[in-house]
Amino acid sequence: MQESEFKTGEREQMHIADADELLHHHTQLPQTALSQRIDAGFVWFGKLVSWAWLAVVGVIIYAVVGRYAFGQGSVTLEEWQWHIAGGAWLLGLSYALTADDHVRVDVLHERMSLKTQGWVEFFGITLLLLPFLGAALYEAMPYAYASFTQGERSQAPAGLDHRWILKGIVALSFALLILAALSRLLRVTALLFGLPTPVKTSESKEAA
């Protein structure tokens, strides 16, 4: 029993170490015990979702070969393309926020001190990002539920049914973004206020 618990804990530490390695290049914000675990989960989730792009490429190749080699177009395959691509893009947003891989339009950010960057992140997350995500999730949930109760399907002939799944992914993506934003907010408050207590990562140990 103790050996299995040790192995489980070892696997969790490996996931956290992988997350620290991937996030090392993109941010200097300190980690906290909770944000470290949340970020590790998003890194794992991001790797999983990334396989969807391979499926998108496969569907596109299959559709192109069928259309131009055999003269058989398929509305179903076309819808599969944008369903998978749209779902992968939406679910990947939370990983992009966690890894700080989203596009920054603020050209001044990199020239600021770490403390100033922290204040910009703090006010940006609390005053802009979280209120927007909360409102978006509030609107997206009934949008997906209505699609489910109505049994919505594609209006195109031979189109896909269960349209609620994609609309449900929209709501899920906003929920995941809220969790990712809260994790980043924990790291920002650890930098600015020392709360929650920062934990030492491989990056901070090297700096020390």
N, C-alpha and C positions, 0 to 999 in steps of 0.2 A: 504493500500500500504506500509506504514511504517512498519507495523507488519510483512508482508511477507518479506520485505527486512531484518528486524531484524532476522527472522528465518533463512533466507538464510545465513546471516553472522554468525549466531550461528552455523549452520551446518559446515561451512567452518572452524571455529575455532575448532570444535570437530574433524574434519579430521586432522587438523594440530596438535592438542594435541595427537591424536592417533599416528601420525607419530613420534612426539617427544618421546613418550613413547617407541615405538619400536626401535628407533635409539639410545636411551639413553645408552643402555648397550654396544654399539659397537663403539662409537666414542666420542671424546671430542672436536671435531672441533666446533667452533661457528656457529650458523645459521644466515642467512640473510633473509630479508623479501621475496626475490624471491626464494632462495633455499628452504626455509621452505615450500612454496606452491608447488614447484616442487616435493620435497620429499614426501609431503603428497599425491600428486597425484600418485606417484609411489608405495607408501604403499597400497593405495586403489587398484591400478592396480595389484599389486602382490597378494593381497588377492583374487581378481577375477580370475586371471590366475591359482591360486593354485587349483581351483575346477576342472581344466582339468585333474589333476592326478587321481581324483575320476573316471572320465570318462575312463581313461586309464585302471584302475583296473577293471572296469565293462566290458570293451571290452575284456580284457584278460580272465576273468572268463568265459564270454559267449563263447569265442573261444575254451577254453580248455574243457569246458563241451560238446560243440558240437562235438569236435574232438574225445574225449575219451569215452564219454557216448553214442554218436549216430553215431560215425564214419563219421562225416561230417566236413571236413576241409574247410576253407574259405580263399582264397587269399585276398578277400576284407577286412575281419576282421584283417588279419595280417598287411595289409597296413594301416588300420585305427589306429592300435596300434602305429606304429612308426610315423605316421603323427601327431597324437595328442601329443604323448610324445615329439617329436622333436619340435613342435610348442610351447608347454608349457615350455620346457627347454630354447629355444631361447628367448621367451618373458620374462621369469623370470630372465634373466641375468641383466636387468636394475634394477630390485628390489634388486638383490644381491649386486650390486655396491652401490646403495643408502643406503642399510642397513649395508654395510661393512661386508657382510656375505660371500664374495668370499674367496677362499683359498689364503693365503699369504705364499709364499715360502721364504720370507725374515725373517730369524730367529732373525735378529738384530733389526727389526723395533720396537718391543715392549720394547726394552731396551733403545731406544732413548728418548730424551726429546721431549715434545710436539712440540716445535719450530722446532727441527730437523726433526721430522716426517712430519711437514708441508712442509718443503723444499723438502723432498723426494717426497711427494705427488705432489707438484707443478711441479717439473721437470719431474716426471713420467707421469703426465697427459698431460702437454704441449708438451713434446718432444717425448713421446712414445705412450701413449694411444690414444690421439686425432688424431695424424697423421695416426695411424694404422686404427682407426675406419673410418676416412674420406676416406682412400683408399679402405677399405672393402665395404663401402656404395657405392662408385663410381663404383666398379665392380659388386656389387650385383643388382643394379637397372636395368641395361640393361639385366642382366641374367634373372631376373623375367619378364621383359617386353617381351623378346624373347619367353619365355615359354608361355606367354599369347597370343601373336600374332600367334604362331604356334598351339595353342590349344593342348599343350602337355598333354599327359596322360600316365599312367603306361604302360610299355611294357608287363607286365604279363597279361595272360588271366583273365578276370573278375576283373582286377585291377581298381584303382580309376582314374577318369579323373580330370580335373582342377588342374593339378600338379603345375600350376603357383601360386596357393594360398600359398602353402608351401614355394615356392621360394620367394614369396612376403613377407612372414613372416621373412625370412632371412634378407631382406633389411630393413624391419620395425624394427627388433631387433637391427640392427646397428644404426639406427636413434635414437631409444630410448636410447641406450647406450651413444650416443653422448650427448643427453640432460642430462642424469644422470651424465655424466662426467663433463659437464659444471656446473651443480648444485654443485657438489663437489668442483670444482675449485673455485667457488664463496666463499665457506666456507673456503677454504685454504687461499685465498687472504684476507679474512676478518681476519683470524688469523695472517697472516704475515704482512699485510700492513694496516689493519683497513678499507679496502675498498672491497666491500660495507660495510656499517656500520652494525656491528653485532647487532642482536636483542636478547633480554633476553628470554630464554626458561626456562622450569621448572628445567632443569639441572643447568643452570647458576645461577638461583635464589637460589637454594639450596646451591651451592658453595659459593655464596655471604653471 
